[in-house]
């Protein structure tokens, strides 16, 4: 839970907090990227237009088409 995480971070020595927070930001970004891919996958499965998927998902055209091709 959030309270446990906050207590854990507070107990980390100051010189290590930056590394922990950088790791947390990296994981957060990774989660957002995975969500974009999953959303795009579902849109392809529903038969949405490629260009619409690119605009909605925020993926590049190349990323979206690579994803589309991997589903075949």
Protein Blocks (a to p, Z undefined) as FASTA:
>chain_A
ZZlmmmmmmmpcfklmmmmmmmmmmmmmmmmmmmmmmmmmmmmmnopafklmmmmnopaf
klmmmmmmmmZZ
